[in-house]
């Protein structure tokens, strides 16, 4: 492999091409290499890190890394408490983020996250051709893909896009072009004593409101839908608790207004300075106009797919996420896969309406590992290791995964650890896979199998669910929750053994 100081992967033909150098690209490249799949990685950036080289604007992440947790940093179980480090196979490369934090918060700063990604790439030897911008794609007659880049042409049969959901988006309300986008927010001191109108009530809008509280004279935060808190949705969908100060100031009359209103128009002020924002309340009340000094559109981002829709890549939703199979492959153009935050386009089961964490590093990193294993197996014939599990150890194995398995904890009801009861090979650990295809599989010709996962039902309860598939018949087995989330207790083990008894001779 070329030294990291050189420019590896010159234009040419490669088995796989990965586009990007953020967390998704780094994790999928690491995992592809560990699976034995040769590939090229190209990126328009000049160093690893992706969006974390620029955002969040106020420099503190929403995802935690707890330096001191109930398990050792070098253990796989620590990943449950470290949402920001990428995940390696070697203990020496684990928990990089924790070692780079200054102790002022268990939410890493943006520079600390950037340093973590750079360190992971350096320690694990991930080679990337930086300064190589992807500019377009076409389908060749043989079904392969040809990428036009600033450095030349790349051809491949398997394309993995890990370019983030990072292209600023504004709605088409009249005058919206007058508003600055979140991505263009200025240094905070330039908003001193200003009246600021923020459009959008997701995390980015409340992040700006929180950061501007010491500076702005008045802050108005508005969008048609009511604000949702992540503590109520039991997921990262909704405003994280650390951003609720503006909401409290609104309730207590502290100079912040949080409005449920659509934006009818944005106009220049009467003297050419400032703005007038015309709104229409969601409850049907009278229209209102606000005279302000600044307007910021915290209206989100879309996926930068360039010309891929012209090739037939189907998208959906405001973020223009590509429609995907459970293994993060384009649902309409086979051979194109998506890693990183784009993977949230593969929705999973959404049991009880709870979304996955695929839009965040602590979910996307496991998706990337599954994706790499899937690509290795289905496109290159490289089978993963399937360690055997002695029948006497099986109940303990299941209990340990439910208590400490980071994949099932961070991707509840989305990923599962699967155990296969193969008549010829015995009990085998089939590793982490998406839960949806396991649940949908009714083929009775394959071996019986058990899927191990955790779920949340929207009330705050987190509890294990085991799915047994015996002769093609799927059965769901919920296990009572434990107040300390410990499933290595005697009562939990008895429940697990009861499920395993259904496999009969398969566990002997």
Secondary structure by P-SEA (a helix, b strand, c coil): cccccccccccccccbbbccccaaaaaaaaaaaaacccbbbbccccccccccccccccccccccccccccccccccccccccccbbbbcccccccccccccccccccccaaaaaaaaaaaaaaacccccccccccccccccccbbbbbcccbbbbbcbbbbcccccccccccccccccccccccccccccccccbbbbccccaaaaaaaaaacccccbbbbbcccccccccccccccccccccaaaaaaaaacccbbbbbbbbccccccccccbbbbbbbbcccccbbbbbccbbbcccbbbbccccccccccccccccccccccccccccccccccccccccccccccccccccccccccccaaaaaaaaaaaaaccccccccccccccccaaaaaaaaaacccaaaaaccccbbbbbbbcccccccccccccaaaaaaccccccccbbbbbbbbccccbbbbbbbbbcccbbbbbbcccccccccccaaaaaaaaaaaaaaccccc
